[in-house]
Amino acid sequence: MKKYPYLIVGAGFTGATFAQQMQSQGKQCLVIEKRPYVGGLSYTEDIENIDVHIHGAHIFHTNRSDIWNYVNQFSMFNHFINSPMAIYQGKIYNLPFNMNTFSKMWDITSPLEAKAIIDDQIRTYGVKDPQNLEEHAISSVGKDIYDVLIKGYTEKQWGMEAVKLPAFIIKRLPIRFTYDNNYFDDRFQGIPDEGYTKMIQNMLKGVDVELNTDYFSNKEYFDSLAEKTVYTGPIDRFFDFQYGRLDYRSLRFETEVLACSNYQGNAVINYTEKSVPYTRIIEHKHFNPKPNQIKTVVTHEYPEVFDLANEPYYPINNSENQQLYQRYFALSKKYPRVIFVGRLAEYKYYNMDQAITSARDRVKEELDKTTR
């Protein structure tokens, strides 16, 4: 008999959820994490009494009441509403695109006026079957909004011209003919009062966790500690890149403490001009304001080419990468003792609620096997 039923590689949302769910069923797990902390990219650190999102802004949102109730077992959540802004040539606009945006751009006051302008620009553009991001964006919101708020930001973010990007990327951005600045349409939204790190620690109470532990430093030994391995890392890395590397976009963060109480008045402000090297500035205290926050902490976020020295953030889901992933996915089926789950192992852009859902689904599959 092995010591553990499951070895879990990675202590982010996916790994922590799998471990917690199995622990609640009396199955002791071992979680190993290469970083010196739990939480993965959602890791938060207290700096000047401010919960700093070290790896970029993380706002929890979901439409599923079961997922919302699940995370609220491990932390109280505040009522933060994500209402980002954008700056272009010194002017500031509301995101997502809504009546506040249209009013600022065209000096109008009614949805009928806004829709008439957008429809006229779409008609003038005349593309009936959009084939790329630029065509889809202009065919959805017109050329003014595309030029000011989409083109430069998107090309910085992805490191290529918008005409070379797939249309589905821009479909995540809501468009509203109301004065509603809430970026998400989900029913539930907020941020843990004590930060994500504390929340993940609460999820892992009673679970054996080893930090600063690299799975690939002694893969055979770690696999020998459990009946099955739950792998949440990059799927191509697991197979030593034998078919080639999957592509991602990465990010670099420059964070500083400032001797003022309020730097920009909002948690997230995007900079949409291509000539500005960063995509956005995050002011962390606005995510979860607390008393006695005399200083502030801001982070400039820079998109970067991904390599093995930095973090994989956004999968580049073009046809070539999807074909490559499918080869790795087929190979993974030959490893029945390994469960591949999570955004990196499944090569998907997962929000936090989706990562939790994926992990819970895998737990259910495993438990169902034992009761057949």
PALUMBA-807400 format. One line per field, with one value per residue: residue in one letter; x, y, z of N, C-alpha, C in turn. Coordinates in steps of 0.05 Angstrom, whole numbers, plus 5000, padded with zeros to 4 digits. Layout:
N
type = [a,...] $
nX = [X,...] $
nY = [Y,...] $
nZ = [Z,...] $
caX = [X,...] $
caY = [Y,...] $
caZ = [Z,...] $
cX = [X,...] $
cY = [Y,...] $
cZ = [Z,...] $
***
This chain:
372
type = [m,k,k,y,p,y,l,i,v,g,a,g,f,t,g,a,t,f,a,q,q,m,q,s,q,g,k,q,c,l,v,i,e,k,r,p,y,v,g,g,l,s,y,t,e,d,i,e,n,i,d,v,h,i,h,g,a,h,i,f,h,t,n,r,s,d,i,w,n,y,v,n,q,f,s,m,f,n,h,f,i,n,s,p,m,a,i,y,q,g,k,i,y,n,l,p,f,n,m,n,t,f,s,k,m,w,d,i,t,s,p,l,e,a,k,a,i,i,d,d,q,i,r,t,y,g,v,k,d,p,q,n,l,e,e,h,a,i,s,s,v,g,k,d,i,y,d,v,l,i,k,g,y,t,e,k,q,w,g,m,e,a,v,k,l,p,a,f,i,i,k,r,l,p,i,r,f,t,y,d,n,n,y,f,d,d,r,f,q,g,i,p,d,e,g,y,t,k,m,i,q,n,m,l,k,g,v,d,v,e,l,n,t,d,y,f,s,n,k,e,y,f,d,s,l,a,e,k,t,v,y,t,g,p,i,d,r,f,f,d,f,q,y,g,r,l,d,y,r,s,l,r,f,e,t,e,v,l,a,c,s,n,y,q,g,n,a,v,i,n,y,t,e,k,s,v,p,y,t,r,i,i,e,h,k,h,f,n,p,k,p,n,q,i,k,t,v,v,t,h,e,y,p,e,v,f,d,l,a,n,e,p,y,y,p,i,n,n,s,e,n,q,q,l,y,q,r,y,f,a,l,s,k,k,y,p,r,v,i,f,v,g,r,l,a,e,y,k,y,y,n,m,d,q,a,i,t,s,a,r,d,r,v,k,e,e,l,d,k,t,t,r] $
nX = [5017,5009,5031,4997,4933,4930,4976,4986,5004,5021,4995,4955,4889,4864,4893,4887,4832,4821,4849,4824,4771,4778,4800,4757,4728,4754,4803,4868,4914,4975,5004,5048,5089,5124,5135,5149,5102,5031,4974,4986,4981,4944,4964,4969,5000,5016,5031,5049,5000,4965,4932,4967,4963,5004,5015,4985,4918,4864,4799,4746,4692,4628,4572,4550,4516,4530,4586,4600,4580,4614,4667,4660,4661,4713,4731,4709,4679,4689,4651,4670,4666,4684,4705,4737,4778,4799,4854,4868,4908,4909,4855,4801,4764,4705,4704,4668,4651,4602,4546,4569,4620,4608,4583,4625,4659,4631,4601,4545,4479,4441,4420,4399,4424,4478,4475,4460,4506,4545,4522,4522,4578,4592,4563,4588,4639,4630,4641,4618,4628,4666,4735,4778,4807,4807,4770,4724,4718,4710,4665,4630,4631,4644,4689,4712,4712,4742,4792,4808,4803,4812,4849,4906,4916,4904,4940,4988,4981,4979,5022,5023,4996,4928,4898,4919,4901,4855,4783,4754,4778,4764,4711,4702,4693,4646,4590,4549,4487,4474,4483,4522,4577,4598,4642,4635,4583,4566,4529,4552,4606,4670,4724,4768,4766,4813,4851,4875,4914,4909,4858,4867,4902,4866,4833,4868,4875,4894,4913,4971,5025,5079,5124,5168,5184,5201,5169,5192,5244,5251,5217,5200,5206,5169,5121,5119,5099,5045,4980,4957,4974,4959,4963,4976,5006,5040,5021,5055,5105,5104,5111,5161,5166,5162,5135,5140,5135,5079,5047,5046,5025,5062,5071,5100,5114,5120,5126,5113,5118,5084,5087,5036,4965,4929,4933,4912,4857,4826,4820,4840,4868,4869,4918,4913,4940,4987,5039,5050,5085,5066,5006,4969,4956,4955,4924,4928,4902,4850,4822,4809,4796,4823,4826,4874,4911,4962,4999,5006,5004,5026,5023,5055,5037,5066,5062,5094,5137,5131,5175,5214,5232,5196,5127,5073,5016,4971,4941,4956,4910,4909,4900,4945,4968,4926,4923,4972,4964,4924,4952,4985,4944,4922,4966,4967,4926,4948,4968,4942,4948,4955,4924,4905,4893,4866,4884,4934,4947,4904,4907,4876,4842,4825,4779,4778,4733,4722,4767,4760,4712,4728,4765,4731,4697,4731,4744,4694,4689,4730,4712,4665,4684,4703,4657,4630] $
nY = [4976,5045,5107,5151,5163,5200,5241,5308,5355,5418,5476,5512,5539,5495,5449,5455,5453,5400,5371,5388,5370,5315,5306,5317,5272,5235,5219,5223,5269,5286,5346,5378,5434,5477,5530,5577,5585,5576,5578,5592,5630,5664,5683,5725,5779,5811,5878,5936,5936,5923,5880,5852,5834,5792,5767,5795,5823,5791,5775,5745,5714,5688,5652,5611,5587,5544,5541,5591,5587,5547,5570,5608,5581,5581,5632,5698,5740,5803,5859,5874,5905,5897,5949,5971,6022,6060,6091,6135,6174,6213,6218,6191,6131,6091,6021,5960,5971,6019,6061,6105,6104,6113,6163,6195,6190,6208,6251,6245,6226,6186,6117,6106,6143,6126,6073,6084,6110,6070,6030,6055,6060,6006,5990,6022,6000,5947,5891,5828,5776,5766,5749,5753,5782,5839,5849,5827,5858,5912,5902,5895,5938,5983,6031,6074,6061,6014,6033,6067,6040,5985,5964,5980,5962,5907,5889,5898,5864,5812,5811,5814,5833,5855,5836,5786,5756,5710,5715,5702,5720,5772,5767,5761,5811,5852,5889,5944,5980,6012,6050,6020,6001,5953,5903,5848,5801,5764,5735,5732,5762,5782,5791,5754,5771,5767,5759,5718,5680,5666,5644,5598,5571,5559,5524,5481,5461,5410,5379,5348,5386,5404,5453,5491,5449,5414,5378,5354,5348,5299,5259,5204,5186,5218,5203,5151,5156,5155,5128,5150,5206,5273,5320,5387,5420,5447,5411,5397,5400,5357,5314,5323,5358,5330,5331,5383,5453,5483,5545,5607,5671,5714,5752,5809,5841,5904,5928,5977,6013,6071,6136,6158,6164,6150,6134,6128,6124,6080,6009,5983,6008,6011,6020,6041,6057,6038,6055,6062,6023,5986,5949,5958,5992,5972,5987,5964,5971,5986,5940,5917,5954,5977,6000,6050,6051,6081,6087,6069,6015,6002,5969,5961,5929,5888,5858,5798,5757,5688,5644,5589,5611,5645,5658,5619,5649,5662,5618,5609,5600,5582,5546,5514,5507,5482,5434,5413,5408,5369,5324,5316,5309,5260,5227,5230,5197,5147,5143,5121,5127,5179,5241,5292,5358,5425,5493,5494,5440,5426,5461,5510,5573,5587,5617,5630,5605,5567,5535,5512,5485,5447,5417,5396,5366,5326,5301,5280,5243,5207,5189,5165,5121,5089,5071,5040] $
nZ = [5000,4985,5016,5011,4982,4941,4908,4900,4854,4858,4889,4878,4862,4837,4855,4911,4917,4899,4938,4986,4978,4974,5025,5057,5049,5078,5056,5058,5031,4997,4983,4940,4926,4885,4895,4950,4977,4983,4938,4885,4826,4847,4894,4950,4985,5046,5046,5075,5103,5063,5019,4971,4905,4880,4831,4793,4782,4815,4815,4844,4813,4796,4768,4793,4847,4881,4877,4896,4949,4966,4965,5003,5050,5067,5072,5088,5041,5010,4980,4931,4868,4803,4765,4719,4688,4630,4599,4547,4508,4548,4563,4601,4604,4616,4630,4627,4556,4557,4569,4596,4573,4518,4522,4538,4494,4449,4465,4478,4502,4503,4495,4444,4411,4417,4397,4344,4324,4329,4297,4247,4238,4236,4191,4152,4154,4135,4137,4133,4149,4197,4205,4238,4299,4295,4254,4277,4323,4304,4275,4316,4353,4325,4293,4322,4378,4375,4355,4397,4447,4442,4401,4409,4462,4459,4420,4447,4490,4468,4434,4379,4314,4311,4269,4262,4303,4334,4330,4376,4423,4436,4449,4502,4525,4553,4525,4534,4534,4576,4638,4668,4703,4720,4708,4703,4689,4725,4780,4830,4864,4887,4935,4977,5046,5077,5040,4985,4996,5051,5047,5015,5048,5089,5062,5057,5108,5152,5111,5084,5067,5027,5015,4970,4937,4883,4836,4791,4804,4828,4804,4800,4852,4880,4855,4874,4925,4927,4908,4863,4820,4820,4773,4762,4732,4672,4616,4573,4596,4632,4598,4581,4538,4490,4441,4428,4449,4481,4468,4504,4531,4573,4634,4664,4725,4757,4819,4869,4930,4949,4977,4988,4999,4960,4895,4842,4846,4832,4826,4780,4721,4653,4601,4538,4493,4444,4447,4500,4545,4584,4601,4641,4704,4770,4830,4891,4941,4933,4922,4970,5016,5078,5147,5167,5125,5104,5064,4994,4946,4882,4819,4757,4698,4651,4588,4564,4523,4529,4562,4589,4635,4658,4679,4653,4630,4595,4551,4482,4441,4385,4322,4313,4365,4391,4362,4377,4433,4433,4418,4463,4500,4482,4492,4547,4562,4565,4614,4666,4721,4730,4739,4700,4709,4712,4693,4666,4657,4626,4586,4582,4588,4649,4693,4765,4789,4750,4751,4802,4793,4754,4784,4825,4794,4776,4825,4838,4796,4811,4861,4846,4819,4859,4883,4850] $
caX = [5000,5022,5025,4975,4917,4935,4997,4976,5026,5011,4978,4937,4860,4857,4904,4876,4805,4821,4858,4803,4748,4785,4804,4730,4718,4772,4825,4891,4930,5000,5007,5075,5088,5151,5139,5150,5076,5007,4957,4992,4981,4926,4978,4969,5020,5011,5051,5038,4972,4950,4933,4978,4960,5032,5015,4964,4892,4847,4773,4730,4665,4615,4543,4541,4513,4544,4614,4601,4577,4638,4690,4654,4667,4741,4737,4689,4685,4678,4632,4684,4656,4705,4697,4762,4778,4820,4865,4879,4916,4902,4827,4795,4739,4696,4702,4665,4639,4575,4537,4589,4641,4598,4578,4651,4672,4616,4585,4517,4466,4420,4427,4392,4446,4501,4471,4460,4534,4558,4511,4532,4606,4593,4553,4609,4661,4619,4651,4595,4637,4692,4753,4799,4798,4801,4744,4702,4715,4698,4637,4614,4629,4651,4718,4722,4718,4764,4818,4816,4803,4818,4871,4933,4917,4904,4965,5009,4976,4985,5048,5020,4975,4901,4888,4929,4890,4828,4762,4742,4791,4749,4684,4700,4689,4618,4582,4523,4475,4465,4505,4531,4606,4607,4655,4625,4554,4560,4512,4568,4632,4683,4752,4770,4774,4840,4869,4873,4933,4896,4836,4878,4912,4843,4825,4888,4878,4893,4926,5000,5035,5108,5131,5195,5188,5198,5161,5209,5270,5252,5190,5194,5203,5143,5099,5118,5087,5015,4967,4953,4985,4942,4982,4963,5025,5038,5020,5078,5128,5102,5121,5188,5163,5171,5123,5144,5124,5055,5053,5031,5035,5069,5070,5121,5102,5137,5110,5126,5103,5084,5081,5011,4943,4911,4949,4896,4829,4812,4837,4852,4865,4883,4930,4906,4958,5008,5065,5055,5094,5050,4978,4952,4966,4937,4928,4918,4886,4822,4809,4799,4804,4825,4834,4903,4928,4973,5013,4993,5021,5017,5037,5053,5036,5078,5061,5120,5140,5135,5196,5213,5241,5175,5102,5053,4991,4949,4946,4951,4893,4905,4897,4970,4971,4905,4931,4993,4953,4909,4972,4992,4921,4920,4987,4960,4907,4964,4978,4918,4953,4959,4900,4913,4871,4873,4888,4959,4946,4883,4913,4852,4841,4805,4775,4781,4710,4724,4787,4747,4693,4742,4776,4709,4687,4750,4740,4669,4695,4746,4696,4646,4698,4706,4631,4618] $
caY = [5000,5071,5123,5169,5156,5220,5262,5331,5372,5446,5485,5534,5534,5468,5429,5459,5443,5371,5361,5393,5353,5288,5306,5317,5245,5218,5210,5241,5274,5301,5368,5389,5460,5487,5557,5577,5592,5564,5598,5595,5657,5681,5689,5753,5784,5836,5898,5961,5931,5921,5854,5857,5811,5791,5758,5808,5825,5767,5781,5721,5718,5664,5651,5586,5590,5523,5549,5614,5577,5531,5586,5623,5564,5585,5661,5718,5756,5831,5864,5888,5904,5904,5971,5982,6046,6059,6118,6138,6202,6231,6218,6166,6119,6068,5994,5952,5992,6024,6089,6124,6104,6126,6191,6209,6189,6222,6273,6238,6220,6165,6092,6107,6157,6109,6051,6095,6115,6044,6016,6069,6053,5978,5990,6033,5980,5929,5864,5811,5751,5772,5726,5757,5799,5866,5850,5821,5881,5934,5894,5894,5963,6006,6037,6092,6046,5996,6048,6080,6023,5956,5957,5982,5945,5879,5882,5896,5840,5787,5812,5811,5851,5846,5821,5759,5743,5699,5733,5695,5734,5797,5761,5762,5838,5859,5914,5950,6006,6022,6063,6000,5998,5927,5889,5821,5797,5742,5742,5733,5774,5793,5784,5746,5793,5763,5753,5691,5662,5656,5627,5572,5558,5548,5500,5460,5453,5381,5366,5349,5404,5409,5476,5491,5422,5412,5351,5343,5342,5270,5251,5176,5183,5230,5186,5127,5162,5155,5110,5166,5233,5294,5338,5412,5437,5446,5383,5391,5396,5330,5296,5332,5373,5312,5339,5411,5469,5498,5574,5624,5698,5717,5779,5819,5861,5922,5937,5996,6026,6100,6150,6173,6146,6144,6141,6131,6124,6057,5985,5976,6026,6002,6040,6028,6065,6018,6067,6058,5995,5969,5948,5970,5997,5962,5998,5941,5977,5990,5914,5910,5976,5972,6024,6056,6046,6107,6087,6053,5998,6001,5951,5964,5903,5888,5833,5788,5731,5666,5623,5572,5626,5661,5643,5617,5661,5660,5600,5620,5578,5580,5519,5499,5499,5463,5408,5403,5399,5344,5303,5311,5298,5232,5214,5229,5174,5123,5144,5119,5134,5208,5257,5318,5376,5452,5509,5487,5412,5424,5483,5526,5597,5583,5635,5615,5587,5545,5517,5498,5467,5425,5399,5382,5345,5303,5288,5264,5220,5189,5177,5147,5096,5072,5062,5022] $
caZ = [5000,4985,5040,5005,4958,4920,4909,4885,4846,4855,4911,4869,4866,4828,4873,4937,4917,4898,4964,5006,4973,4982,5054,5069,5046,5093,5040,5064,5008,4999,4964,4937,4912,4880,4906,4979,4987,4970,4924,4857,4815,4863,4919,4959,5006,5061,5044,5085,5110,5038,5006,4944,4886,4869,4803,4778,4794,4816,4825,4842,4803,4786,4768,4806,4876,4895,4878,4915,4976,4971,4973,5028,5073,5074,5076,5083,5017,5009,4959,4910,4841,4784,4748,4709,4672,4610,4591,4519,4502,4570,4569,4615,4595,4632,4619,4599,4540,4565,4563,4605,4552,4494,4527,4538,4468,4428,4476,4474,4528,4502,4482,4416,4397,4417,4378,4317,4316,4326,4274,4223,4234,4228,4164,4136,4153,4115,4138,4140,4161,4210,4206,4258,4321,4286,4239,4295,4341,4290,4267,4340,4367,4308,4290,4343,4403,4369,4353,4422,4471,4437,4383,4422,4486,4451,4407,4468,4507,4454,4420,4350,4303,4316,4245,4263,4326,4330,4338,4401,4445,4443,4457,4531,4534,4551,4513,4546,4529,4602,4653,4687,4701,4730,4685,4701,4690,4744,4803,4855,4859,4911,4941,5005,5065,5087,5018,4974,5009,5075,5039,5006,5073,5103,5046,5060,5136,5155,5088,5085,5046,5026,4998,4959,4929,4854,4828,4770,4816,4835,4796,4806,4881,4889,4846,4890,4951,4925,4888,4839,4820,4808,4762,4754,4718,4643,4606,4556,4614,4643,4578,4573,4513,4468,4416,4425,4471,4478,4470,4523,4536,4600,4645,4683,4743,4772,4842,4886,4951,4946,5002,4986,5007,4938,4871,4817,4852,4822,4828,4754,4699,4629,4583,4513,4471,4440,4454,4529,4545,4602,4594,4661,4730,4791,4857,4906,4965,4925,4921,4996,5033,5107,5162,5172,5101,5100,5038,4974,4930,4855,4801,4728,4686,4624,4574,4555,4510,4548,4560,4613,4659,4669,4683,4632,4639,4576,4528,4455,4431,4356,4313,4317,4393,4397,4351,4394,4458,4429,4418,4491,4513,4474,4506,4576,4567,4570,4642,4682,4748,4731,4733,4690,4715,4717,4669,4652,4649,4606,4567,4580,4604,4670,4716,4789,4793,4731,4762,4824,4782,4741,4805,4838,4775,4777,4850,4835,4779,4826,4882,4833,4812,4883,4893,4829] $
cX = [5017,5015,5000,4959,4923,4958,4987,4999,5015,4991,4962,4908,4853,4867,4892,4847,4804,4829,4836,4780,4754,4789,4777,4717,4736,4796,4848,4908,4956,5001,5036,5073,5116,5156,5141,5124,5054,4992,4963,4993,4961,4939,4977,4988,5014,5035,5039,5008,4954,4954,4942,4976,4987,5032,4992,4936,4876,4821,4756,4701,4654,4585,4532,4540,4528,4574,4618,4599,4602,4661,4685,4656,4695,4749,4712,4698,4674,4660,4645,4671,4677,4695,4722,4757,4800,4828,4876,4883,4906,4872,4820,4766,4731,4697,4684,4652,4610,4568,4556,4612,4632,4593,4604,4663,4658,4599,4555,4505,4448,4431,4420,4413,4471,4498,4471,4488,4548,4548,4520,4561,4609,4584,4575,4632,4654,4629,4628,4604,4664,4709,4775,4790,4791,4774,4721,4697,4701,4669,4619,4610,4637,4681,4728,4730,4742,4791,4827,4820,4811,4844,4898,4936,4920,4930,4989,5006,4985,5010,5046,4997,4948,4890,4899,4919,4863,4807,4752,4754,4774,4721,4680,4693,4660,4613,4554,4513,4461,4489,4515,4560,4616,4617,4642,4594,4546,4545,4529,4596,4644,4711,4753,4780,4803,4860,4867,4891,4921,4873,4846,4889,4889,4832,4843,4892,4875,4906,4956,5010,5065,5114,5160,5203,5181,5192,5181,5238,5274,5225,5183,5190,5176,5120,5096,5104,5056,5005,4964,4966,4965,4960,4968,4982,5022,5040,5045,5103,5127,5115,5147,5188,5169,5158,5127,5130,5098,5061,5034,5040,5040,5066,5093,5108,5124,5120,5126,5107,5106,5075,5058,4988,4927,4925,4931,4866,4813,4831,4853,4847,4882,4895,4930,4923,4981,5035,5071,5062,5079,5021,4960,4967,4945,4944,4913,4899,4856,4807,4796,4808,4803,4832,4865,4921,4939,4986,4996,5013,5010,5035,5033,5055,5045,5074,5089,5117,5145,5160,5196,5222,5219,5149,5085,5026,4968,4956,4939,4936,4888,4905,4922,4974,4949,4911,4953,4983,4938,4928,4980,4968,4918,4942,4980,4941,4922,4975,4954,4923,4958,4933,4910,4890,4881,4880,4913,4958,4925,4887,4887,4855,4818,4804,4777,4758,4711,4745,4776,4728,4706,4753,4754,4698,4705,4748,4715,4674,4710,4729,4675,4658,4699,4680,4618,4621] $
cY = [5025,5086,5140,5158,5175,5238,5284,5350,5400,5453,5510,5526,5505,5447,5431,5448,5412,5360,5365,5374,5324,5285,5304,5289,5225,5207,5231,5244,5288,5321,5377,5414,5470,5514,5556,5585,5577,5587,5601,5624,5675,5690,5719,5756,5811,5854,5925,5959,5930,5893,5858,5831,5809,5784,5770,5806,5799,5775,5756,5728,5692,5667,5628,5590,5568,5529,5572,5605,5561,5549,5602,5607,5571,5614,5677,5734,5784,5834,5879,5884,5913,5924,5984,6006,6043,6088,6116,6167,6221,6232,6191,6157,6096,6043,5978,5975,5995,6053,6110,6126,6119,6156,6207,6211,6207,6245,6269,6230,6196,6140,6092,6121,6139,6086,6061,6099,6089,6030,6029,6061,6024,5976,6000,6014,5958,5901,5846,5786,5754,5747,5729,5777,5827,5868,5845,5846,5904,5928,5892,5921,5988,6013,6055,6077,6027,6010,6058,6060,5994,5951,5957,5963,5916,5871,5881,5870,5815,5788,5808,5829,5838,5830,5792,5743,5732,5716,5727,5710,5758,5792,5761,5790,5846,5886,5920,5977,6016,6036,6044,5995,5971,5911,5861,5820,5776,5753,5747,5744,5785,5783,5775,5768,5791,5757,5724,5671,5650,5638,5599,5557,5545,5523,5476,5452,5423,5366,5369,5365,5407,5431,5474,5463,5419,5383,5338,5339,5313,5258,5223,5172,5194,5213,5161,5131,5159,5135,5124,5194,5251,5317,5363,5430,5435,5418,5377,5387,5368,5310,5305,5344,5355,5318,5369,5427,5483,5528,5587,5652,5699,5746,5784,5841,5878,5935,5955,6007,6057,6113,6169,6154,6137,6153,6146,6129,6101,6033,5980,5997,6016,6025,6029,6037,6045,6029,6066,6029,5976,5970,5960,5975,5988,5976,5980,5948,5980,5963,5908,5931,5969,5998,6026,6048,6073,6109,6071,6037,5996,5982,5958,5936,5904,5860,5824,5763,5710,5650,5608,5586,5643,5645,5642,5627,5655,5640,5613,5598,5580,5551,5502,5489,5479,5435,5396,5393,5373,5320,5296,5299,5268,5216,5211,5206,5148,5123,5144,5127,5164,5222,5285,5338,5404,5466,5501,5458,5408,5444,5499,5551,5593,5607,5617,5596,5563,5525,5500,5477,5442,5406,5384,5360,5321,5287,5270,5239,5198,5174,5158,5121,5078,5060,5044,4993] $
cZ = [5000,5010,5035,4982,4934,4927,4890,4879,4840,4876,4903,4874,4859,4848,4901,4939,4916,4926,4985,5003,4981,5012,5068,5067,5061,5078,5043,5039,5015,4976,4963,4919,4909,4892,4937,4992,4971,4956,4895,4848,4830,4889,4925,4983,5019,5059,5053,5092,5086,5027,4977,4928,4870,4840,4787,4791,4792,4830,4822,4833,4792,4786,4784,4836,4892,4897,4897,4944,4984,4980,4998,5053,5084,5078,5073,5059,5020,4985,4936,4883,4822,4764,4737,4692,4650,4604,4563,4514,4523,4578,4582,4608,4613,4616,4637,4583,4548,4560,4574,4585,4528,4498,4526,4510,4448,4439,4471,4501,4527,4488,4452,4400,4395,4396,4349,4307,4311,4301,4248,4217,4225,4199,4144,4132,4134,4115,4149,4155,4173,4213,4227,4279,4312,4272,4258,4313,4327,4282,4291,4352,4350,4310,4313,4368,4398,4369,4381,4445,4466,4423,4398,4445,4478,4437,4426,4483,4494,4437,4390,4341,4307,4293,4245,4287,4321,4342,4367,4425,4454,4452,4487,4542,4531,4539,4523,4538,4554,4616,4675,4683,4711,4707,4681,4703,4712,4768,4828,4847,4885,4913,4971,5023,5074,5065,5009,4988,5034,5068,5031,5030,5088,5088,5052,5089,5138,5133,5091,5061,5048,5005,4988,4949,4899,4847,4809,4780,4823,4829,4804,4836,4890,4880,4863,4917,4951,4905,4861,4842,4806,4799,4751,4739,4688,4632,4588,4573,4626,4624,4566,4545,4488,4441,4410,4448,4463,4483,4490,4520,4566,4609,4663,4700,4757,4794,4860,4907,4948,4971,4998,4992,4983,4912,4847,4822,4843,4823,4803,4733,4676,4614,4555,4489,4469,4448,4483,4534,4563,4594,4615,4686,4750,4817,4876,4928,4958,4923,4948,5017,5063,5121,5164,5149,5092,5073,5018,4959,4902,4839,4772,4716,4657,4611,4564,4539,4531,4541,4587,4638,4671,4669,4658,4641,4620,4553,4502,4440,4401,4348,4317,4346,4401,4386,4368,4421,4455,4428,4447,4506,4507,4489,4536,4582,4571,4598,4661,4712,4752,4723,4725,4693,4720,4691,4653,4641,4627,4584,4560,4597,4624,4688,4741,4794,4774,4740,4784,4813,4769,4762,4819,4820,4775,4803,4849,4818,4795,4847,4870,4826,4836,4893,4872,4837] $
***
